[in-house]
């Protein structure tokens, strides 16, 4: 049983990269995460969390990756390996189906869509920190994709900035079980204040509602 408590006026959900390319059949990245995603029940867990967060009255922040456009990264001095793959497969292409929101997780009225991040951290070169502080947020719950890249980088950055950080081990996925293990067993405990299951999180949120 978790002992975490979440005050609704100070807690926000960070939903990272809810794109079709990640979460929908036919998405460019879905085949790479499908096995792990189905094993942990990712989509159903994200739906349950989305419902619980809204019932509890928490603020939702959508934290989107840069949608690829022609010319992105091509003249950069130091594109990282992921950015090179984005150049090759045009991941999350702007104006295309893969770069649209998964229909179950599209922003709803009152949600805040943060400026797109170019690499892995939802904070770097975006307005996420400013938006959180202007809304009085002290606690963040990170869900979405990928566990060992954008979730870890965003959540770790949040800790560095002084936020209380919660990871949800079955509301994310990665390319392999080994990557999930690294994210939640090896790396997560070095920066996260809580690492919960979806069931544990919903139980805690019911106290905030």
Number of C-alpha atoms within 10 A of each C-alpha: 9 13 8 16 15 21 17 18 16 16 27 24 22 25 23 24 28 26 27 23 24 27 28 19 12 13 19 18 20 18 16 15 19 20 16 19 23 13 11 17 16 22 20 15 20 22 14 15 21 19 12 19 24 14 13 18 16 23 21 23 22 24 29 24 23 20 21 21 15 10 9 17 17 12 8 9 7 10 15 12 9 13 20 15 12 19 19 9 13 20 25 27 19 15 11 14 15 23 25 17 20 19 12 12 18 13 17 10 7 9 14 17 18 22 17 21 22 18 18 20 23 29 22 16 13 16 15 24 19 12 15 21 12 9 14 13 20 18 24 24 23 27 31 25 23 22 28 22 17 24 27 24 18 23 28 19 19 24 17 11 11 10 21 19 23 23 28 23 22 27 26 26 32 21 19 14 14 10 18 21 16 13 22 21 13 11 15 23 13 10 18 20 16 18 21 21 17 21 16 15 24 20 17 19 24 14 13 18 15
